[in-house]
């Protein structure tokens, strides 16, 4: 049981670390209404799409995709 709990928190910490360090989530000034939940969902979408595309380094993947506006669409299968 303790191993499952540790595994759960390892995943939680890994995901939170990426969102906080890469996206600056803890410093976000989005605080009212549904906006915080919507922004968290968009961040999770970006992280998930990059991981499915084989990216381990999310920050590098974001920089790579920012260089050409067609790359994110291709990653999401929209082109």
PyMOL Python script that loads the backbone (N, CA, C, O; Angstrom):
from pymol import cmd

cmd.read_pdbstr("""\
ATOM      1  N   UNK A   1       0.829  -1.190   0.000  1.00  0.00           N
ATOM      2  CA  UNK A   1       0.000   0.000   0.000  1.00  0.00           C
ATOM      3  C   UNK A   1       0.875   1.257   0.000  1.00  0.00           C
ATOM      4  O   UNK A   1       0.618   2.198  -0.750  1.00  0.00           O
ATOM      5  N   UNK A   2       1.901   1.265   0.839  1.00  0.00           N
ATOM      6  CA  UNK A   2       2.773   2.439   0.914  1.00  0.00           C
ATOM      7  C   UNK A   2       3.458   2.701  -0.424  1.00  0.00           C
ATOM      8  O   UNK A   2       3.672   3.851  -0.806  1.00  0.00           O
ATOM      9  N   UNK A   3       3.797   1.633  -1.127  1.00  0.00           N
ATOM     10  CA  UNK A   3       4.439   1.788  -2.438  1.00  0.00           C
ATOM     11  C   UNK A   3       3.486   2.454  -3.434  1.00  0.00           C
ATOM     12  O   UNK A   3       3.915   3.289  -4.231  1.00  0.00           O
ATOM     13  N   UNK A   4       2.225   2.102  -3.399  1.00  0.00           N
ATOM     14  CA  UNK A   4       1.232   2.724  -4.289  1.00  0.00           C
ATOM     15  C   UNK A   4       1.069   4.205  -3.964  1.00  0.00           C
ATOM     16  O   UNK A   4       0.952   5.038  -4.864  1.00  0.00           O
ATOM     17  N   UNK A   5       1.062   4.526  -2.673  1.00  0.00           N
ATOM     18  CA  UNK A   5       0.936   5.933  -2.265  1.00  0.00           C
ATOM     19  C   UNK A   5       2.147   6.717  -2.738  1.00  0.00           C
ATOM     20  O   UNK A   5       2.005   7.821  -3.264  1.00  0.00           O
ATOM     21  N   UNK A   6       3.339   6.159  -2.556  1.00  0.00           N
ATOM     22  CA  UNK A   6       4.561   6.839  -3.022  1.00  0.00           C
ATOM     23  C   UNK A   6       4.534   7.016  -4.531  1.00  0.00           C
ATOM     24  O   UNK A   6       4.932   8.061  -5.046  1.00  0.00           O
ATOM     25  N   UNK A   7       4.065   5.995  -5.240  1.00  0.00           N
ATOM     26  CA  UNK A   7       3.967   6.089  -6.693  1.00  0.00           C
ATOM     27  C   UNK A   7       3.010   7.182  -7.123  1.00  0.00           C
ATOM     28  O   UNK A   7       3.280   7.913  -8.075  1.00  0.00           O
ATOM     29  N   UNK A   8       1.894   7.293  -6.425  1.00  0.00           N
ATOM     30  CA  UNK A   8       0.919   8.347  -6.732  1.00  0.00           C
ATOM     31  C   UNK A   8       1.549   9.717  -6.542  1.00  0.00           C
ATOM     32  O   UNK A   8       1.419  10.585  -7.405  1.00  0.00           O
ATOM     33  N   UNK A   9       2.234   9.920  -5.414  1.00  0.00           N
ATOM     34  CA  UNK A   9       2.815  11.240  -5.145  1.00  0.00           C
ATOM     35  C   UNK A   9       3.988  11.533  -6.060  1.00  0.00           C
ATOM     36  O   UNK A   9       4.256  12.697  -6.361  1.00  0.00           O
ATOM     37  N   UNK A  10       4.690  10.511  -6.507  1.00  0.00           N
ATOM     38  CA  UNK A  10       5.782  10.739  -7.466  1.00  0.00           C
ATOM     39  C   UNK A  10       5.217  11.296  -8.762  1.00  0.00           C
ATOM     40  O   UNK A  10       5.786  12.219  -9.344  1.00  0.00           O
ATOM     41  N   UNK A  11       4.099  10.738  -9.218  1.00  0.00           N
ATOM     42  CA  UNK A  11       3.458  11.241 -10.440  1.00  0.00           C
ATOM     43  C   UNK A  11       2.933  12.648 -10.211  1.00  0.00           C
ATOM     44  O   UNK A  11       3.136  13.524 -11.052  1.00  0.00           O
ATOM     45  N   UNK A  12       2.259  12.882  -9.083  1.00  0.00           N
ATOM     46  CA  UNK A  12       1.731  14.219  -8.779  1.00  0.00           C
ATOM     47  C   UNK A  12       2.848  15.252  -8.747  1.00  0.00           C
ATOM     48  O   UNK A  12       2.722  16.326  -9.335  1.00  0.00           O
ATOM     49  N   UNK A  13       3.937  14.931  -8.063  1.00  0.00           N
ATOM     50  CA  UNK A  13       5.048  15.876  -7.959  1.00  0.00           C
ATOM     51  C   UNK A  13       5.689  16.125  -9.316  1.00  0.00           C
ATOM     52  O   UNK A  13       6.067  17.256  -9.621  1.00  0.00           O
ATOM     53  N   UNK A  14       5.817  15.094 -10.130  1.00  0.00           N
ATOM     54  CA  UNK A  14       6.413  15.246 -11.459  1.00  0.00           C
ATOM     55  C   UNK A  14       5.567  16.177 -12.317  1.00  0.00           C
ATOM     56  O   UNK A  14       6.099  17.065 -12.983  1.00  0.00           O
ATOM     57  N   UNK A  15       4.262  15.978 -12.303  1.00  0.00           N
ATOM     58  CA  UNK A  15       3.363  16.813 -13.106  1.00  0.00           C
ATOM     59  C   UNK A  15       3.340  18.242 -12.584  1.00  0.00           C
ATOM     60  O   UNK A  15       3.402  19.187 -13.369  1.00  0.00           O
ATOM     61  N   UNK A  16       3.252  18.410 -11.279  1.00  0.00           N
ATOM     62  CA  UNK A  16       3.218  19.762 -10.720  1.00  0.00           C
ATOM     63  C   UNK A  16       4.519  20.493 -11.008  1.00  0.00           C
ATOM     64  O   UNK A  16       4.509  21.683 -11.324  1.00  0.00           O
ATOM     65  N   UNK A  17       5.628  19.793 -10.902  1.00  0.00           N
ATOM     66  CA  UNK A  17       6.931  20.421 -11.157  1.00  0.00           C
ATOM     67  C   UNK A  17       6.994  20.956 -12.585  1.00  0.00           C
ATOM     68  O   UNK A  17       7.447  22.080 -12.801  1.00  0.00           O
ATOM     69  N   UNK A  18       6.554  20.181 -13.543  1.00  0.00           N
ATOM     70  CA  UNK A  18       6.565  20.632 -14.943  1.00  0.00           C
ATOM     71  C   UNK A  18       5.669  21.849 -15.108  1.00  0.00           C
ATOM     72  O   UNK A  18       6.066  22.837 -15.725  1.00  0.00           O
ATOM     73  N   UNK A  19       4.458  21.782 -14.557  1.00  0.00           N
ATOM     74  CA  UNK A  19       3.537  22.911 -14.718  1.00  0.00           C
ATOM     75  C   UNK A  19       4.058  24.157 -14.026  1.00  0.00           C
ATOM     76  O   UNK A  19       3.904  25.263 -14.544  1.00  0.00           O
ATOM     77  N   UNK A  20       4.670  23.992 -12.870  1.00  0.00           N
ATOM     78  CA  UNK A  20       5.148  25.165 -12.144  1.00  0.00           C
ATOM     79  C   UNK A  20       6.406  25.744 -12.764  1.00  0.00           C
ATOM     80  O   UNK A  20       6.479  26.951 -12.993  1.00  0.00           O
ATOM     81  N   UNK A  21       7.393  24.912 -13.040  1.00  0.00           N
ATOM     82  CA  UNK A  21       8.673  25.411 -13.547  1.00  0.00           C
ATOM     83  C   UNK A  21       8.566  25.853 -15.006  1.00  0.00           C
ATOM     84  O   UNK A  21       9.065  26.920 -15.363  1.00  0.00           O
ATOM     85  N   UNK A  22       7.933  25.062 -15.836  1.00  0.00           N
ATOM     86  CA  UNK A  22       7.871  25.371 -17.265  1.00  0.00           C
ATOM     87  C   UNK A  22       6.837  26.445 -17.579  1.00  0.00           C
ATOM     88  O   UNK A  22       7.090  27.336 -18.390  1.00  0.00           O
ATOM     89  N   UNK A  23       5.679  26.363 -16.940  1.00  0.00           N
ATOM     90  CA  UNK A  23       4.603  27.306 -17.235  1.00  0.00           C
ATOM     91  C   UNK A  23       4.447  28.399 -16.179  1.00  0.00           C
ATOM     92  O   UNK A  23       3.658  29.324 -16.369  1.00  0.00           O
ATOM     93  N   UNK A  24       5.190  28.309 -15.060  1.00  0.00           N
ATOM     94  CA  UNK A  24       5.074  29.315 -14.004  1.00  0.00           C
ATOM     95  C   UNK A  24       3.685  29.327 -13.376  1.00  0.00           C
ATOM     96  O   UNK A  24       3.156  30.388 -13.047  1.00  0.00           O
ATOM     97  N   UNK A  25       3.103  28.157 -13.213  1.00  0.00           N
ATOM     98  CA  UNK A  25       1.724  28.066 -12.745  1.00  0.00           C
ATOM     99  C   UNK A  25       1.521  28.689 -11.366  1.00  0.00           C
ATOM    100  O   UNK A  25       0.510  29.354 -11.142  1.00  0.00           O
ATOM    101  N   UNK A  26       2.449  28.492 -10.446  1.00  0.00           N
ATOM    102  CA  UNK A  26       2.280  29.051  -9.107  1.00  0.00           C
ATOM    103  C   UNK A  26       2.290  30.573  -9.118  1.00  0.00           C
ATOM    104  O   UNK A  26       1.689  31.196  -8.243  1.00  0.00           O
ATOM    105  N   UNK A  27       2.959  31.181 -10.088  1.00  0.00           N
ATOM    106  CA  UNK A  27       3.023  32.645 -10.173  1.00  0.00           C
ATOM    107  C   UNK A  27       1.899  33.220 -11.030  1.00  0.00           C
ATOM    108  O   UNK A  27       1.814  34.436 -11.206  1.00  0.00           O
ATOM    109  N   UNK A  28       1.047  32.367 -11.558  1.00  0.00           N
ATOM    110  CA  UNK A  28      -0.030  32.826 -12.440  1.00  0.00           C
ATOM    111  C   UNK A  28      -0.958  33.776 -11.700  1.00  0.00           C
ATOM    112  O   UNK A  28      -1.282  33.564 -10.531  1.00  0.00           O
ATOM    113  N   UNK A  29      -1.378  34.815 -12.389  1.00  0.00           N
ATOM    114  CA  UNK A  29      -2.290  35.793 -11.810  1.00  0.00           C
ATOM    115  C   UNK A  29      -3.738  35.522 -12.221  1.00  0.00           C
ATOM    116  O   UNK A  29      -4.636  36.310 -11.922  1.00  0.00           O
ATOM    117  N   UNK A  30      -3.948  34.421 -12.895  1.00  0.00           N
ATOM    118  CA  UNK A  30      -5.298  34.022 -13.294  1.00  0.00           C
ATOM    119  C   UNK A  30      -5.951  33.390 -12.073  1.00  0.00           C
ATOM    120  O   UNK A  30      -5.567  32.295 -11.662  1.00  0.00           O
ATOM    121  N   UNK A  31      -6.938  34.073 -11.487  1.00  0.00           N
ATOM    122  CA  UNK A  31      -7.473  33.604 -10.214  1.00  0.00           C
ATOM    123  C   UNK A  31      -8.998  33.628 -10.101  1.00  0.00           C
ATOM    124  O   UNK A  31      -9.527  33.170  -9.087  1.00  0.00           O
ATOM    125  N   UNK A  32      -9.718  34.134 -11.082  1.00  0.00           N
ATOM    126  CA  UNK A  32     -11.159  34.289 -10.906  1.00  0.00           C
ATOM    127  C   UNK A  32     -11.953  33.390 -11.847  1.00  0.00           C
ATOM    128  O   UNK A  32     -11.498  33.023 -12.931  1.00  0.00           O
ATOM    129  N   UNK A  33     -13.153  33.050 -11.392  1.00  0.00           N
ATOM    130  CA  UNK A  33     -14.061  32.257 -12.206  1.00  0.00           C
ATOM    131  C   UNK A  33     -13.483  30.903 -12.582  1.00  0.00           C
ATOM    132  O   UNK A  33     -12.810  30.250 -11.784  1.00  0.00           O
ATOM    133  N   UNK A  34     -13.758  30.501 -13.802  1.00  0.00           N
ATOM    134  CA  UNK A  34     -13.278  29.212 -14.308  1.00  0.00           C
ATOM    135  C   UNK A  34     -11.926  29.318 -14.994  1.00  0.00           C
ATOM    136  O   UNK A  34     -11.384  28.312 -15.452  1.00  0.00           O
ATOM    137  N   UNK A  35     -11.377  30.519 -15.070  1.00  0.00           N
ATOM    138  CA  UNK A  35     -10.119  30.726 -15.795  1.00  0.00           C
ATOM    139  C   UNK A  35      -8.969  29.869 -15.261  1.00  0.00           C
ATOM    140  O   UNK A  35      -8.235  29.299 -16.068  1.00  0.00           O
ATOM    141  N   UNK A  36      -8.773  29.748 -13.935  1.00  0.00           N
ATOM    142  CA  UNK A  36      -7.661  28.906 -13.466  1.00  0.00           C
ATOM    143  C   UNK A  36      -7.798  27.452 -13.922  1.00  0.00           C
ATOM    144  O   UNK A  36      -6.812  26.826 -14.313  1.00  0.00           O
ATOM    145  N   UNK A  37      -9.004  26.924 -13.871  1.00  0.00           N
ATOM    146  CA  UNK A  37      -9.234  25.539 -14.302  1.00  0.00           C
ATOM    147  C   UNK A  37      -9.012  25.396 -15.806  1.00  0.00           C
ATOM    148  O   UNK A  37      -8.440  24.407 -16.265  1.00  0.00           O
ATOM    149  N   UNK A  38      -9.468  26.387 -16.565  1.00  0.00           N
ATOM    150  CA  UNK A  38      -9.288  26.347 -18.023  1.00  0.00           C
ATOM    151  C   UNK A  38      -7.806  26.406 -18.384  1.00  0.00           C
ATOM    152  O   UNK A  38      -7.349  25.664 -19.254  1.00  0.00           O
ATOM    153  N   UNK A  39      -7.056  27.283 -17.722  1.00  0.00           N
ATOM    154  CA  UNK A  39      -5.623  27.397 -18.004  1.00  0.00           C
ATOM    155  C   UNK A  39      -4.892  26.111 -17.621  1.00  0.00           C
ATOM    156  O   UNK A  39      -4.007  25.661 -18.347  1.00  0.00           O
ATOM    157  N   UNK A  40      -5.259  25.518 -16.482  1.00  0.00           N
ATOM    158  CA  UNK A  40      -4.641  24.251 -16.074  1.00  0.00           C
ATOM    159  C   UNK A  40      -4.939  23.164 -17.107  1.00  0.00           C
ATOM    160  O   UNK A  40      -4.073  22.345 -17.413  1.00  0.00           O
ATOM    161  N   UNK A  41      -6.151  23.154 -17.638  1.00  0.00           N
ATOM    162  CA  UNK A  41      -6.511  22.167 -18.663  1.00  0.00           C
ATOM    163  C   UNK A  41      -5.695  22.364 -19.927  1.00  0.00           C
ATOM    164  O   UNK A  41      -5.238  21.392 -20.527  1.00  0.00           O
ATOM    165  N   UNK A  42      -5.505  23.614 -20.339  1.00  0.00           N
ATOM    166  CA  UNK A  42      -4.700  23.890 -21.531  1.00  0.00           C
ATOM    167  C   UNK A  42      -3.241  23.500 -21.321  1.00  0.00           C
ATOM    168  O   UNK A  42      -2.599  22.966 -22.225  1.00  0.00           O
ATOM    169  N   UNK A  43      -2.721  23.769 -20.127  1.00  0.00           N
ATOM    170  CA  UNK A  43      -1.339  23.368 -19.824  1.00  0.00           C
ATOM    171  C   UNK A  43      -1.215  21.852 -19.862  1.00  0.00           C
ATOM    172  O   UNK A  43      -0.258  21.315 -20.420  1.00  0.00           O
ATOM    173  N   UNK A  44      -2.187  21.162 -19.267  1.00  0.00           N
ATOM    174  CA  UNK A  44      -2.160  19.698 -19.272  1.00  0.00           C
ATOM    175  C   UNK A  44      -2.278  19.149 -20.684  1.00  0.00           C
ATOM    176  O   UNK A  44      -1.642  18.145 -21.007  1.00  0.00           O
ATOM    177  N   UNK A  45      -3.076  19.784 -21.528  1.00  0.00           N
ATOM    178  CA  UNK A  45      -3.184  19.375 -22.930  1.00  0.00           C
ATOM    179  C   UNK A  45      -1.835  19.497 -23.621  1.00  0.00           C
ATOM    180  O   UNK A  45      -1.416  18.590 -24.339  1.00  0.00           O
ATOM    181  N   UNK A  46      -1.158  20.614 -23.404  1.00  0.00           N
ATOM    182  CA  UNK A  46       0.148  20.824 -24.033  1.00  0.00           C
ATOM    183  C   UNK A  46       1.158  19.787 -23.552  1.00  0.00           C
ATOM    184  O   UNK A  46       1.892  19.210 -24.355  1.00  0.00           O
ATOM    185  N   UNK A  47       1.195  19.553 -22.249  1.00  0.00           N
ATOM    186  CA  UNK A  47       2.133  18.571 -21.696  1.00  0.00           C
ATOM    187  C   UNK A  47       1.822  17.180 -22.243  1.00  0.00           C
ATOM    188  O   UNK A  47       2.726  16.461 -22.668  1.00  0.00           O
ATOM    189  N   UNK A  48       0.553  16.802 -22.233  1.00  0.00           N
ATOM    190  CA  UNK A  48       0.158  15.486 -22.725  1.00  0.00           C
ATOM    191  C   UNK A  48       0.468  15.293 -24.197  1.00  0.00           C
ATOM    192  O   UNK A  48       0.955  14.237 -24.601  1.00  0.00           O
ATOM    193  N   UNK A  49       0.185  16.315 -25.004  1.00  0.00           N
ATOM    194  CA  UNK A  49       0.459  16.215 -26.443  1.00  0.00           C
ATOM    195  C   UNK A  49       1.951  16.073 -26.703  1.00  0.00           C
ATOM    196  O   UNK A  49       2.364  15.284 -27.553  1.00  0.00           O
ATOM    197  N   UNK A  50       2.759  16.834 -25.973  1.00  0.00           N
ATOM    198  CA  UNK A  50       4.210  16.745 -26.165  1.00  0.00           C
ATOM    199  C   UNK A  50       4.739  15.388 -25.718  1.00  0.00           C
ATOM    200  O   UNK A  50       5.624  14.826 -26.363  1.00  0.00           O
ATOM    201  N   UNK A  51       4.207  14.858 -24.625  1.00  0.00           N
ATOM    202  CA  UNK A  51       4.651  13.538 -24.157  1.00  0.00           C
ATOM    203  C   UNK A  51       4.241  12.452 -25.144  1.00  0.00           C
ATOM    204  O   UNK A  51       5.017  11.534 -25.411  1.00  0.00           O
ATOM    205  N   UNK A  52       3.032  12.548 -25.687  1.00  0.00           N
ATOM    206  CA  UNK A  52       2.592  11.568 -26.694  1.00  0.00           C
ATOM    207  C   UNK A  52       3.438  11.654 -27.957  1.00  0.00           C
ATOM    208  O   UNK A  52       3.600  10.665 -28.672  1.00  0.00           O
ATOM    209  N   UNK A  53       3.975  12.840 -28.229  1.00  0.00           N
ATOM    210  CA  UNK A  53       4.838  13.026 -29.402  1.00  0.00           C
ATOM    211  C   UNK A  53       6.267  12.576 -29.119  1.00  0.00           C
ATOM    212  O   UNK A  53       7.138  12.696 -29.981  1.00  0.00           O
ATOM    213  N   UNK A  54       6.516  12.053 -27.899  1.00  0.00           N
ATOM    214  CA  UNK A  54       7.833  11.519 -27.574  1.00  0.00           C
ATOM    215  C   UNK A  54       8.775  12.502 -26.913  1.00  0.00           C
ATOM    216  O   UNK A  54       9.971  12.231 -26.800  1.00  0.00           O
ATOM    217  N   UNK A  55       8.264  13.627 -26.478  1.00  0.00           N
ATOM    218  CA  UNK A  55       9.112  14.626 -25.818  1.00  0.00           C
ATOM    219  C   UNK A  55       9.170  14.349 -24.321  1.00  0.00           C
ATOM    220  O   UNK A  55       8.137  14.260 -23.657  1.00  0.00           O
ATOM    221  N   UNK A  56      10.376  14.215 -23.799  1.00  0.00           N
ATOM    222  CA  UNK A  56      10.552  14.098 -22.354  1.00  0.00           C
ATOM    223  C   UNK A  56      10.804  15.460 -21.732  1.00  0.00           C
ATOM    224  O   UNK A  56      10.370  15.733 -20.612  1.00  0.00           O
ATOM    225  N   UNK A  57      11.505  16.308 -22.463  1.00  0.00           N
ATOM    226  CA  UNK A  57      11.804  17.655 -21.984  1.00  0.00           C
ATOM    227  C   UNK A  57      10.722  18.594 -22.516  1.00  0.00           C
ATOM    228  O   UNK A  57      10.755  19.002 -23.677  1.00  0.00           O
ATOM    229  N   UNK A  58       9.774  18.926 -21.661  1.00  0.00           N
ATOM    230  CA  UNK A  58       8.618  19.717 -22.078  1.00  0.00           C
ATOM    231  C   UNK A  58       9.034  21.129 -22.467  1.00  0.00           C
ATOM    232  O   UNK A  58       8.520  21.670 -23.447  1.00  0.00           O
ATOM    233  N   UNK A  59       9.942  21.733 -21.730  1.00  0.00           N
ATOM    234  CA  UNK A  59      10.384  23.099 -22.059  1.00  0.00           C
ATOM    235  C   UNK A  59      11.019  23.141 -23.447  1.00  0.00           C
ATOM    236  O   UNK A  59      10.760  24.062 -24.221  1.00  0.00           O
ATOM    237  N   UNK A  60      11.840  22.157 -23.760  1.00  0.00           N
ATOM    238  CA  UNK A  60      12.468  22.106 -25.084  1.00  0.00           C
ATOM    239  C   UNK A  60      11.410  21.877 -26.163  1.00  0.00           C
ATOM    240  O   UNK A  60      11.481  22.464 -27.242  1.00  0.00           O
ATOM    241  N   UNK A  61      10.441  21.032 -25.871  1.00  0.00           N
ATOM    242  CA  UNK A  61       9.362  20.784 -26.818  1.00  0.00           C
ATOM    243  C   UNK A  61       8.540  22.036 -27.092  1.00  0.00           C
ATOM    244  O   UNK A  61       8.140  22.284 -28.230  1.00  0.00           O
ATOM    245  N   UNK A  62       8.288  22.822 -26.054  1.00  0.00           N
ATOM    246  CA  UNK A  62       7.560  24.080 -26.242  1.00  0.00           C
ATOM    247  C   UNK A  62       8.347  25.045 -27.116  1.00  0.00           C
ATOM    248  O   UNK A  62       7.789  25.677 -28.013  1.00  0.00           O
ATOM    249  N   UNK A  63       9.637  25.154 -26.853  1.00  0.00           N
ATOM    250  CA  UNK A  63      10.470  26.047 -27.674  1.00  0.00           C
ATOM    251  C   UNK A  63      10.483  25.578 -29.126  1.00  0.00           C
ATOM    252  O   UNK A  63      10.371  26.389 -30.045  1.00  0.00           O
ATOM    253  N   UNK A  64      10.619  24.273 -29.332  1.00  0.00           N
ATOM    254  CA  UNK A  64      10.637  23.713 -30.686  1.00  0.00           C
ATOM    255  C   UNK A  64       9.334  24.041 -31.423  1.00  0.00           C
ATOM    256  O   UNK A  64       9.358  24.458 -32.581  1.00  0.00           O
ATOM    257  N   UNK A  65       8.218  23.853 -30.755  1.00  0.00           N
ATOM    258  CA  UNK A  65       6.923  24.098 -31.387  1.00  0.00           C
ATOM    259  C   UNK A  65       6.643  25.586 -31.568  1.00  0.00           C
ATOM    260  O   UNK A  65       5.878  25.960 -32.456  1.00  0.00           O
ATOM    261  N   UNK A  66       7.236  26.428 -30.759  1.00  0.00           N
ATOM    262  CA  UNK A  66       7.010  27.873 -30.875  1.00  0.00           C
ATOM    263  C   UNK A  66       7.699  28.461 -32.102  1.00  0.00           C
ATOM    264  O   UNK A  66       7.332  29.547 -32.550  1.00  0.00           O
ATOM    265  N   UNK A  67       8.674  27.775 -32.643  1.00  0.00           N
ATOM    266  CA  UNK A  67       9.432  28.296 -33.790  1.00  0.00           C
ATOM    267  C   UNK A  67       8.658  28.245 -35.099  1.00  0.00           C
ATOM    268  O   UNK A  67       8.991  28.966 -36.040  1.00  0.00           O
ATOM    269  N   UNK A  68       7.644  27.416 -35.173  1.00  0.00           N
ATOM    270  CA  UNK A  68       6.875  27.268 -36.413  1.00  0.00           C
ATOM    271  C   UNK A  68       5.421  27.006 -36.029  1.00  0.00           C
ATOM    272  O   UNK A  68       5.117  25.998 -35.392  1.00  0.00           O
ATOM    273  N   UNK A  69       4.535  27.902 -36.413  1.00  0.00           N
ATOM    274  CA  UNK A  69       3.150  27.803 -35.953  1.00  0.00           C
ATOM    275  C   UNK A  69       2.393  26.591 -36.500  1.00  0.00           C
ATOM    276  O   UNK A  69       1.286  26.308 -36.042  1.00  0.00           O
ATOM    277  N   UNK A  70       2.955  25.882 -37.453  1.00  0.00           N
ATOM    278  CA  UNK A  70       2.283  24.675 -37.949  1.00  0.00           C
ATOM    279  C   UNK A  70       2.635  23.439 -37.115  1.00  0.00           C
ATOM    280  O   UNK A  70       1.913  22.443 -37.164  1.00  0.00           O
ATOM    281  N   UNK A  71       3.717  23.487 -36.361  1.00  0.00           N
ATOM    282  CA  UNK A  71       4.137  22.312 -35.574  1.00  0.00           C
ATOM    283  C   UNK A  71       3.111  21.895 -34.520  1.00  0.00           C
ATOM    284  O   UNK A  71       2.796  20.709 -34.426  1.00  0.00           O
ATOM    285  N   UNK A  72       2.574  22.836 -33.716  1.00  0.00           N
ATOM    286  CA  UNK A  72       1.573  22.388 -32.731  1.00  0.00           C
ATOM    287  C   UNK A  72       0.353  21.749 -33.388  1.00  0.00           C
ATOM    288  O   UNK A  72      -0.188  20.768 -32.879  1.00  0.00           O
ATOM    289  N   UNK A  73      -0.076  22.303 -34.510  1.00  0.00           N
ATOM    290  CA  UNK A  73      -1.226  21.731 -35.212  1.00  0.00           C
ATOM    291  C   UNK A  73      -0.919  20.327 -35.715  1.00  0.00           C
ATOM    292  O   UNK A  73      -1.764  19.435 -35.637  1.00  0.00           O
ATOM    293  N   UNK A  74       0.288  20.133 -36.229  1.00  0.00           N
ATOM    294  CA  UNK A  74       0.688  18.804 -36.704  1.00  0.00           C
ATOM    295  C   UNK A  74       0.756  17.817 -35.546  1.00  0.00           C
ATOM    296  O   UNK A  74       0.351  16.664 -35.692  1.00  0.00           O
ATOM    297  N   UNK A  75       1.263  18.254 -34.402  1.00  0.00           N
ATOM    298  CA  UNK A  75       1.357  17.384 -33.229  1.00  0.00           C
ATOM    299  C   UNK A  75      -0.031  16.937 -32.786  1.00  0.00           C
ATOM    300  O   UNK A  75      -0.216  15.798 -32.358  1.00  0.00           O
ATOM    301  N   UNK A  76      -1.004  17.839 -32.890  1.00  0.00           N
ATOM    302  CA  UNK A  76      -2.375  17.508 -32.503  1.00  0.00           C
ATOM    303  C   UNK A  76      -3.144  16.798 -33.615  1.00  0.00           C
ATOM    304  O   UNK A  76      -4.307  16.438 -33.434  1.00  0.00           O
ATOM    305  N   UNK A  77      -2.499  16.594 -34.765  1.00  0.00           N
ATOM    306  CA  UNK A  77      -3.138  15.908 -35.881  1.00  0.00           C
ATOM    307  C   UNK A  77      -4.159  16.764 -36.612  1.00  0.00           C
ATOM    308  O   UNK A  77      -5.115  16.241 -37.185  1.00  0.00           O
ATOM    309  N   UNK A  78      -3.960  18.083 -36.594  1.00  0.00           N
ATOM    310  CA  UNK A  78      -4.922  19.000 -37.209  1.00  0.00           C
ATOM    311  C   UNK A  78      -4.481  19.523 -38.570  1.00  0.00           C
ATOM    312  O   UNK A  78      -5.112  20.426 -39.117  1.00  0.00           O
ATOM    313  N   UNK A  79      -3.412  18.972 -39.120  1.00  0.00           N
ATOM    314  CA  UNK A  79      -2.986  19.409 -40.459  1.00  0.00           C
ATOM    315  C   UNK A  79      -2.928  18.229 -41.391  1.00  0.00           C
ATOM    316  O   UNK A  79      -2.592  18.385 -42.565  1.00  0.00           O
TER     317      UNK A  79
END
""", "prot")
cmd.dss("prot")
cmd.show_as("cartoon", "prot")
cmd.util.cbc("prot")
cmd.orient("prot")
